Structures are given as C-alpha cells and as structure tokens.
Amino acid sequence: MDQGVIASFKDNHLRSTFAQAIRATDKEGGPTLKDFWKGIKIYHAVKNIGEAWNEVNQSNLNGVWRKLCPEFVSDFQGFTHTVEEVTKNVAEMGKELNLDLVP
C-alpha cells in the first residue's frame, strides 16, 4: 500500500542529494564528487531525509489511507511520478555527475 509514498520519498531524497552534489562540484575550486560524499555528515543526511519527507505530498498519503479507511479519504488523485520518470530524472543527474550508470 505504501509503495507510492516510498517511491516519492526516495525520488525527493535522491534528487535533492544529487542536486547538492552538482552544485558543490560545479563551483570553481569546489570539491570532487568523492570529496563531496566524504564530507556528508550524519547531520546533513538527517536534514536531507527530513526535507525529502516534507516534500511527500498529501495526495500520496491519502492514497495509502484510502486503501485502509476509504470512508475518510475521497480526494486521491494518483501518484505524480511514474517509475520511468523517476529513473530518467536520476539517470540525467547521474550523467551530470559523470557516474557510470548501467541502463
């Protein structure tokens, strides 16, 4: 029942982390990608997780509750991203980071 919520959370978290890596490594004299990853502290990881969770929208959560208690939820509009869209987005960000991605 919660696959859509988990997928949405993972998409938000991965997109945010990759965007941070791109911003940091694109700066003149900025860290390498390896140095960026080494510089991630538990505080930053927890903060990113909190921000990613806050981006999970109400309609995704309603989708889960609709299966459990349909009488309380009536406005589920479906999940906003397909697996293909998320995969494409992550692959594009990986290319910007010069990661070797297996298709």
Backbone hydrogen bonds, N-H to C=O, Kabsch-Sander energy under -0.5 kcal/mol:
donor,donor_aa,acceptor,acceptor_aa,energy
6,I,2,D,-2.6
7,A,3,Q,-2.8
8,S,4,G,-2.2
9,F,5,V,-2.6
10,K,6,I,-2.8
11,D,7,A,-2.4
12,N,8,S,-2.4
13,H,9,F,-2.7
14,L,10,K,-2.9
15,R,11,D,-2.5
16,S,12,N,-2.2
17,T,13,H,-2.5
18,F,14,L,-2.7
19,A,15,R,-2.3
20,Q,16,S,-2.1
21,A,17,T,-2.2
22,I,18,F,-2.7
23,R,19,A,-2.5
24,A,20,Q,-2.5
25,T,21,A,-2.5
26,D,22,I,-1.7
27,K,23,R,-0.6
27,K,24,A,-0.5
30,G,27,K,-2.3
36,F,32,T,-2.5
37,W,33,L,-2.3
38,K,34,K,-2.1
39,G,35,D,-1.6
40,I,37,W,-1.0
45,A,41,K,-2.3
46,V,42,I,-2.8
47,K,43,Y,-2.4
48,N,44,H,-2.6
49,I,45,A,-2.3
50,G,46,V,-2.4
51,E,47,K,-2.3
52,A,48,N,-2.5
53,W,49,I,-2.4
54,N,50,G,-2.1
55,E,51,E,-1.0
56,V,53,W,-1.3
60,N,57,N,-0.7
61,L,57,N,-1.5
62,N,58,Q,-2.6
63,G,59,S,-1.5
64,V,60,N,-1.1
65,W,61,L,-2.2
66,R,62,N,-2.3
67,K,63,G,-0.8
67,K,64,V,-0.7
68,L,64,V,-1.0
69,C,65,W,-3.6
72,F,69,C,-2.2
73,V,69,C,-0.6
73,V,70,P,-0.6
86,V,82,T,-2.2
87,T,83,V,-2.6
88,K,84,E,-2.5
89,N,85,E,-2.4
90,V,86,V,-2.5
91,A,87,T,-2.5
92,E,88,K,-2.3
93,M,89,N,-2.0
94,G,90,V,-2.4
95,K,91,A,-2.0
96,E,92,E,-1.6
97,L,93,M,-1.2
98,N,95,K,-1.5
99,L,94,G,-2.7
101,L,99,L,-1.0
